[in-house]
Amino acid sequence: MAKVKGAVVVDMDTCKGCNLCVVACPTQTLALHRNVNGKGYHYSYMENPDACIGCSNCALVCPDSCITVYKAKIA
């Protein structure tokens, strides 16, 4: 069975740092960055990218639709 590797892309300018994606992530891939975006919010980013399984929970709970999840099968 092939493993699935995920990658999360966050629109840093749109993210308002609500933290919902961080809480929804079952593998603790996401965190809020200590830097802020142009609006003064701590935006979400992949703190632990190797842990991402591409489940898309983060994108589903994002109220501003600023998260895109990509999946790739690893042989």
Phi and psi in radians as a Rosetta constraint file:
Dihedral C 1 N 2 CA 2 C 2 CIRCULARHARMONIC -1.380 0.35
Dihedral N 2 CA 2 C 2 N 3 CIRCULARHARMONIC 2.474 0.35
Dihedral C 2 N 3 CA 3 C 3 CIRCULARHARMONIC -1.449 0.35
Dihedral N 3 CA 3 C 3 N 4 CIRCULARHARMONIC 2.695 0.35
Dihedral C 3 N 4 CA 4 C 4 CIRCULARHARMONIC -1.949 0.35
Dihedral N 4 CA 4 C 4 N 5 CIRCULARHARMONIC 2.287 0.35
Dihedral C 4 N 5 CA 5 C 5 CIRCULARHARMONIC -1.929 0.35
Dihedral N 5 CA 5 C 5 N 6 CIRCULARHARMONIC 2.368 0.35
Dihedral C 5 N 6 CA 6 C 6 CIRCULARHARMONIC -2.000 0.35
Dihedral N 6 CA 6 C 6 N 7 CIRCULARHARMONIC 2.809 0.35
Dihedral C 6 N 7 CA 7 C 7 CIRCULARHARMONIC -2.469 0.35
Dihedral N 7 CA 7 C 7 N 8 CIRCULARHARMONIC 2.262 0.35
Dihedral C 7 N 8 CA 8 C 8 CIRCULARHARMONIC -1.862 0.35
Dihedral N 8 CA 8 C 8 N 9 CIRCULARHARMONIC 2.236 0.35
Dihedral C 8 N 9 CA 9 C 9 CIRCULARHARMONIC -2.000 0.35
Dihedral N 9 CA 9 C 9 N 10 CIRCULARHARMONIC 2.143 0.35
Dihedral C 9 N 10 CA 10 C 10 CIRCULARHARMONIC -1.917 0.35
Dihedral N 10 CA 10 C 10 N 11 CIRCULARHARMONIC 2.281 0.35
Dihedral C 10 N 11 CA 11 C 11 CIRCULARHARMONIC -1.330 0.35
Dihedral N 11 CA 11 C 11 N 12 CIRCULARHARMONIC 1.721 0.35
Dihedral C 11 N 12 CA 12 C 12 CIRCULARHARMONIC -1.097 0.35
Dihedral N 12 CA 12 C 12 N 13 CIRCULARHARMONIC -0.512 0.35
Dihedral C 12 N 13 CA 13 C 13 CIRCULARHARMONIC -1.281 0.35
Dihedral N 13 CA 13 C 13 N 14 CIRCULARHARMONIC -0.490 0.35
Dihedral C 13 N 14 CA 14 C 14 CIRCULARHARMONIC -1.600 0.35
Dihedral N 14 CA 14 C 14 N 15 CIRCULARHARMONIC -0.488 0.35
Dihedral C 14 N 15 CA 15 C 15 CIRCULARHARMONIC -1.093 0.35
Dihedral N 15 CA 15 C 15 N 16 CIRCULARHARMONIC 2.281 0.35
Dihedral C 15 N 16 CA 16 C 16 CIRCULARHARMONIC -1.856 0.35
Dihedral N 16 CA 16 C 16 N 17 CIRCULARHARMONIC 0.195 0.35
Dihedral C 16 N 17 CA 17 C 17 CIRCULARHARMONIC 1.152 0.35
Dihedral N 17 CA 17 C 17 N 18 CIRCULARHARMONIC 0.636 0.35
Dihedral C 17 N 18 CA 18 C 18 CIRCULARHARMONIC -1.265 0.35
Dihedral N 18 CA 18 C 18 N 19 CIRCULARHARMONIC -0.298 0.35
Dihedral C 18 N 19 CA 19 C 19 CIRCULARHARMONIC 1.349 0.35
Dihedral N 19 CA 19 C 19 N 20 CIRCULARHARMONIC 0.027 0.35
Dihedral C 19 N 20 CA 20 C 20 CIRCULARHARMONIC -1.094 0.35
Dihedral N 20 CA 20 C 20 N 21 CIRCULARHARMONIC -0.678 0.35
Dihedral C 20 N 21 CA 21 C 21 CIRCULARHARMONIC -1.170 0.35
Dihedral N 21 CA 21 C 21 N 22 CIRCULARHARMONIC -0.643 0.35
Dihedral C 21 N 22 CA 22 C 22 CIRCULARHARMONIC -1.115 0.35
Dihedral N 22 CA 22 C 22 N 23 CIRCULARHARMONIC -0.761 0.35
Dihedral C 22 N 23 CA 23 C 23 CIRCULARHARMONIC -1.193 0.35
Dihedral N 23 CA 23 C 23 N 24 CIRCULARHARMONIC -0.635 0.35
Dihedral C 23 N 24 CA 24 C 24 CIRCULARHARMONIC -1.337 0.35
Dihedral N 24 CA 24 C 24 N 25 CIRCULARHARMONIC -0.270 0.35
Dihedral C 24 N 25 CA 25 C 25 CIRCULARHARMONIC -1.324 0.35
Dihedral N 25 CA 25 C 25 N 26 CIRCULARHARMONIC 2.042 0.35
Dihedral C 25 N 26 CA 26 C 26 CIRCULARHARMONIC -1.302 0.35
Dihedral N 26 CA 26 C 26 N 27 CIRCULARHARMONIC -0.262 0.35
Dihedral C 26 N 27 CA 27 C 27 CIRCULARHARMONIC -1.939 0.35
Dihedral N 27 CA 27 C 27 N 28 CIRCULARHARMONIC 0.164 0.35
Dihedral C 27 N 28 CA 28 C 28 CIRCULARHARMONIC 0.937 0.35
Dihedral N 28 CA 28 C 28 N 29 CIRCULARHARMONIC 0.779 0.35
Dihedral C 28 N 29 CA 29 C 29 CIRCULARHARMONIC -1.397 0.35
Dihedral N 29 CA 29 C 29 N 30 CIRCULARHARMONIC -0.655 0.35
Dihedral C 29 N 30 CA 30 C 30 CIRCULARHARMONIC -1.701 0.35
Dihedral N 30 CA 30 C 30 N 31 CIRCULARHARMONIC 2.710 0.35
Dihedral C 30 N 31 CA 31 C 31 CIRCULARHARMONIC -2.687 0.35
Dihedral N 31 CA 31 C 31 N 32 CIRCULARHARMONIC 2.934 0.35
Dihedral C 31 N 32 CA 32 C 32 CIRCULARHARMONIC -1.570 0.35
Dihedral N 32 CA 32 C 32 N 33 CIRCULARHARMONIC 2.299 0.35
Dihedral C 32 N 33 CA 33 C 33 CIRCULARHARMONIC -1.239 0.35
Dihedral N 33 CA 33 C 33 N 34 CIRCULARHARMONIC 2.597 0.35
Dihedral C 33 N 34 CA 34 C 34 CIRCULARHARMONIC -1.336 0.35
Dihedral N 34 CA 34 C 34 N 35 CIRCULARHARMONIC -0.353 0.35
Dihedral C 34 N 35 CA 35 C 35 CIRCULARHARMONIC -1.391 0.35
Dihedral N 35 CA 35 C 35 N 36 CIRCULARHARMONIC 2.842 0.35
Dihedral C 35 N 36 CA 36 C 36 CIRCULARHARMONIC -2.032 0.35
Dihedral N 36 CA 36 C 36 N 37 CIRCULARHARMONIC 2.736 0.35
Dihedral C 36 N 37 CA 37 C 37 CIRCULARHARMONIC -1.491 0.35
Dihedral N 37 CA 37 C 37 N 38 CIRCULARHARMONIC -3.006 0.35
Dihedral C 37 N 38 CA 38 C 38 CIRCULARHARMONIC -1.115 0.35
Dihedral N 38 CA 38 C 38 N 39 CIRCULARHARMONIC -0.348 0.35
Dihedral C 38 N 39 CA 39 C 39 CIRCULARHARMONIC -1.646 0.35
Dihedral N 39 CA 39 C 39 N 40 CIRCULARHARMONIC -0.009 0.35
Dihedral C 39 N 40 CA 40 C 40 CIRCULARHARMONIC 1.549 0.35
Dihedral N 40 CA 40 C 40 N 41 CIRCULARHARMONIC 0.246 0.35
Dihedral C 40 N 41 CA 41 C 41 CIRCULARHARMONIC -1.742 0.35
Dihedral N 41 CA 41 C 41 N 42 CIRCULARHARMONIC 2.518 0.35
Dihedral C 41 N 42 CA 42 C 42 CIRCULARHARMONIC -1.342 0.35
Dihedral N 42 CA 42 C 42 N 43 CIRCULARHARMONIC 1.979 0.35
Dihedral C 42 N 43 CA 43 C 43 CIRCULARHARMONIC -1.547 0.35
Dihedral N 43 CA 43 C 43 N 44 CIRCULARHARMONIC 2.775 0.35
Dihedral C 43 N 44 CA 44 C 44 CIRCULARHARMONIC -1.376 0.35
Dihedral N 44 CA 44 C 44 N 45 CIRCULARHARMONIC 2.600 0.35
Dihedral C 44 N 45 CA 45 C 45 CIRCULARHARMONIC -2.707 0.35
Dihedral N 45 CA 45 C 45 N 46 CIRCULARHARMONIC 2.920 0.35
Dihedral C 45 N 46 CA 46 C 46 CIRCULARHARMONIC -1.453 0.35
Dihedral N 46 CA 46 C 46 N 47 CIRCULARHARMONIC 1.676 0.35
Dihedral C 46 N 47 CA 47 C 47 CIRCULARHARMONIC -1.289 0.35
Dihedral N 47 CA 47 C 47 N 48 CIRCULARHARMONIC -0.581 0.35
Dihedral C 47 N 48 CA 48 C 48 CIRCULARHARMONIC -2.266 0.35
Dihedral N 48 CA 48 C 48 N 49 CIRCULARHARMONIC 1.264 0.35
Dihedral C 48 N 49 CA 49 C 49 CIRCULARHARMONIC -1.078 0.35
Dihedral N 49 CA 49 C 49 N 50 CIRCULARHARMONIC -0.494 0.35
Dihedral C 49 N 50 CA 50 C 50 CIRCULARHARMONIC -1.192 0.35
Dihedral N 50 CA 50 C 50 N 51 CIRCULARHARMONIC -0.326 0.35
Dihedral C 50 N 51 CA 51 C 51 CIRCULARHARMONIC -1.492 0.35
Dihedral N 51 CA 51 C 51 N 52 CIRCULARHARMONIC -0.254 0.35
Dihedral C 51 N 52 CA 52 C 52 CIRCULARHARMONIC -1.146 0.35
Dihedral N 52 CA 52 C 52 N 53 CIRCULARHARMONIC 2.258 0.35
Dihedral C 52 N 53 CA 53 C 53 CIRCULARHARMONIC -1.893 0.35
Dihedral N 53 CA 53 C 53 N 54 CIRCULARHARMONIC 0.059 0.35
Dihedral C 53 N 54 CA 54 C 54 CIRCULARHARMONIC 1.247 0.35
Dihedral N 54 CA 54 C 54 N 55 CIRCULARHARMONIC 0.533 0.35
Dihedral C 54 N 55 CA 55 C 55 CIRCULARHARMONIC -1.259 0.35
Dihedral N 55 CA 55 C 55 N 56 CIRCULARHARMONIC -0.377 0.35
Dihedral C 55 N 56 CA 56 C 56 CIRCULARHARMONIC 1.259 0.35
Dihedral N 56 CA 56 C 56 N 57 CIRCULARHARMONIC 0.187 0.35
Dihedral C 56 N 57 CA 57 C 57 CIRCULARHARMONIC -1.000 0.35
Dihedral N 57 CA 57 C 57 N 58 CIRCULARHARMONIC -0.694 0.35
Dihedral C 57 N 58 CA 58 C 58 CIRCULARHARMONIC -1.074 0.35
Dihedral N 58 CA 58 C 58 N 59 CIRCULARHARMONIC -0.778 0.35
Dihedral C 58 N 59 CA 59 C 59 CIRCULARHARMONIC -1.187 0.35
Dihedral N 59 CA 59 C 59 N 60 CIRCULARHARMONIC -0.594 0.35
Dihedral C 59 N 60 CA 60 C 60 CIRCULARHARMONIC -1.195 0.35
Dihedral N 60 CA 60 C 60 N 61 CIRCULARHARMONIC -0.598 0.35
Dihedral C 60 N 61 CA 61 C 61 CIRCULARHARMONIC -1.597 0.35
Dihedral N 61 CA 61 C 61 N 62 CIRCULARHARMONIC -0.154 0.35
Dihedral C 61 N 62 CA 62 C 62 CIRCULARHARMONIC -1.193 0.35
Dihedral N 62 CA 62 C 62 N 63 CIRCULARHARMONIC 2.028 0.35
Dihedral C 62 N 63 CA 63 C 63 CIRCULARHARMONIC -1.239 0.35
Dihedral N 63 CA 63 C 63 N 64 CIRCULARHARMONIC -0.307 0.35
Dihedral C 63 N 64 CA 64 C 64 CIRCULARHARMONIC -1.908 0.35
Dihedral N 64 CA 64 C 64 N 65 CIRCULARHARMONIC 0.114 0.35
Dihedral C 64 N 65 CA 65 C 65 CIRCULARHARMONIC 0.897 0.35
Dihedral N 65 CA 65 C 65 N 66 CIRCULARHARMONIC 0.775 0.35
Dihedral C 65 N 66 CA 66 C 66 CIRCULARHARMONIC -1.811 0.35
Dihedral N 66 CA 66 C 66 N 67 CIRCULARHARMONIC 0.230 0.35
Dihedral C 66 N 67 CA 67 C 67 CIRCULARHARMONIC -2.075 0.35
Dihedral N 67 CA 67 C 67 N 68 CIRCULARHARMONIC 2.310 0.35
Dihedral C 67 N 68 CA 68 C 68 CIRCULARHARMONIC -2.116 0.35
Dihedral N 68 CA 68 C 68 N 69 CIRCULARHARMONIC 2.357 0.35
Dihedral C 68 N 69 CA 69 C 69 CIRCULARHARMONIC -2.012 0.35
Dihedral N 69 CA 69 C 69 N 70 CIRCULARHARMONIC 2.275 0.35
Dihedral C 69 N 70 CA 70 C 70 CIRCULARHARMONIC -1.948 0.35
Dihedral N 70 CA 70 C 70 N 71 CIRCULARHARMONIC 2.513 0.35
Dihedral C 70 N 71 CA 71 C 71 CIRCULARHARMONIC -2.184 0.35
Dihedral N 71 CA 71 C 71 N 72 CIRCULARHARMONIC 2.527 0.35
Dihedral C 71 N 72 CA 72 C 72 CIRCULARHARMONIC -2.456 0.35
Dihedral N 72 CA 72 C 72 N 73 CIRCULARHARMONIC 2.389 0.35
Dihedral C 72 N 73 CA 73 C 73 CIRCULARHARMONIC -1.425 0.35
Dihedral N 73 CA 73 C 73 N 74 CIRCULARHARMONIC 2.386 0.35
Dihedral C 73 N 74 CA 74 C 74 CIRCULARHARMONIC -1.955 0.35
Dihedral N 74 CA 74 C 74 N 75 CIRCULARHARMONIC 2.201 0.35
